[in-house]
Amino acid sequence: MPDAYAAPGNEIAMGSKGKKRRSGKQRPHGVTPRPTAEETVESAQIGVQPPQAAAQKERSKPKTPKPAPVLTRKPSRFRFFVDAFHELRKAHWPSRRETVRLSLLVATVCLVVGAILGAFDFVFSGLMRFLLF
């Protein structure tokens, strides 16, 4: 349940290393909410340390070292080609008939688009010749 007195975004700021805390999730035992902006200003004016900060210093635990990453052998170049060959065998290849049909379709579309562009070029070059000369 979100704290009614907490500043907006506190649940995000309290997460560790970029992980966002889900709203409605209970805080772990011993973790106190961050002071609001008003509480911080009031404590700075009075010259008193907020109770959460004092409690935080008392409870500070030494950090445990993270385990070292496990190093693996670099795969050989030959293995890359073997894997690539296996992936190519998994691919769906079109039949001969489908390949011919699609190739003819691409050639036809290229010819039609080329003819249309050629016609536009012929018309506009004639128009420019008429206007300029």
C-alpha positions in Angstrom: 0.0 0.0 0.0 1.5 3.4 -1.0 2.5 5.7 1.8 0.2 8.7 2.1 3.0 11.0 3.2 5.7 9.8 0.7 6.8 12.0 -2.2 5.7 10.8 -5.6 8.1 8.3 -7.1 9.5 7.1 -3.8 8.7 3.5 -4.7 10.8 3.8 -7.8 13.7 5.5 -6.0 14.0 2.8 -3.4 14.5 0.0 -5.9 18.0 -1.4 -6.4 19.9 -0.9 -9.6 17.1 0.3 -11.8 14.5 -2.3 -10.7 11.1 -0.7 -10.0 9.2 -1.6 -6.9 5.7 -2.6 -7.6 3.1 -0.5 -5.9 1.2 -2.4 -3.2 4.2 -4.5 -2.3 5.3 -4.6 1.3 8.6 -3.1 2.2 11.3 -5.5 3.6 11.7 -5.5 7.3 13.9 -2.7 8.6 13.5 -0.5 5.5 12.0 2.9 6.3 10.4 5.3 3.7 12.4 8.2 2.5 11.6 11.6 4.0 9.4 13.9 2.0 10.7 17.2 0.8 8.9 19.1 3.6 10.4 16.8 6.2 13.9 17.3 4.7 13.5 21.1 4.7 12.2 21.2 8.2 15.1 19.0 9.5 17.6 21.2 7.7 16.2 24.3 9.2 16.2 22.9 12.7 19.7 21.3 12.2 18.5 17.8 13.2 19.2 14.7 11.2 16.1 12.9 10.1 15.4 9.8 12.2 15.5 7.6 9.1 19.1 8.7 8.2 20.3 8.1 11.8 18.8 4.6 11.8 20.2 3.9 8.4 23.8 4.7 9.6 23.4 2.4 12.6 22.1 -0.6 10.5 24.6 -0.3 7.6 25.8 -3.8 6.7 29.0 -4.6 4.9 28.4 -5.4 1.3 29.0 -9.0 0.2 31.2 -9.4 -2.9 29.5 -10.6 -6.0 30.9 -13.9 -7.4 33.2 -13.6 -10.4 31.7 -14.3 -13.8 32.3 -17.8 -15.2 34.6 -17.7 -18.2 33.8 -19.9 -21.1 35.8 -20.9 -24.1 35.4 -18.9 -27.3 33.7 -21.0 -29.9 35.8 -21.9 -32.9 35.3 -20.4 -36.4 34.5 -23.8 -37.7 31.6 -24.1 -35.3 30.1 -20.9 -36.7 29.9 -22.4 -40.2 28.5 -25.7 -38.8 25.8 -23.8 -37.0 25.0 -21.6 -40.0 24.7 -24.7 -42.2 22.2 -26.3 -39.6 20.1 -23.1 -39.6 20.0 -23.0 -43.4 18.7 -26.6 -43.4 15.9 -25.5 -41.0 14.8 -22.7 -43.3 11.7 -23.1 -45.6 12.9 -23.1 -49.2 10.4 -22.4 -52.0 9.8 -25.1 -54.7 11.3 -24.7 -58.2 7.9 -23.8 -59.6 7.3 -21.1 -56.9 10.8 -19.7 -57.5 10.2 -19.3 -61.3 6.7 -17.8 -60.7 8.0 -15.2 -58.2 11.1 -14.4 -60.4 8.8 -13.7 -63.4 6.6 -11.5 -61.2 9.6 -9.4 -60.1 10.8 -9.0 -63.7 7.3 -8.0 -64.9 6.9 -5.4 -62.1 10.4 -4.0 -62.9 9.5 -3.7 -66.6 6.1 -2.0 -65.9 7.7 0.5 -63.4 10.5 1.2 -65.9 8.0 1.9 -68.6 6.0 4.3 -66.4 9.1 6.2 -65.4 10.3 6.3 -69.0 7.0 7.7 -70.1 7.1 10.4 -67.4 10.7 11.2 -68.4 9.7 11.5 -72.1 6.7 13.8 -71.3 8.6 16.1 -68.9 11.7 16.4 -71.1 9.4 17.4 -74.1 7.7 19.9 -71.8 11.0 21.4 -70.7 12.2 21.5 -74.3 9.0 23.4 -75.3 9.3 25.9 -72.4 13.0 26.6 -72.5 13.8 26.6 -76.2 
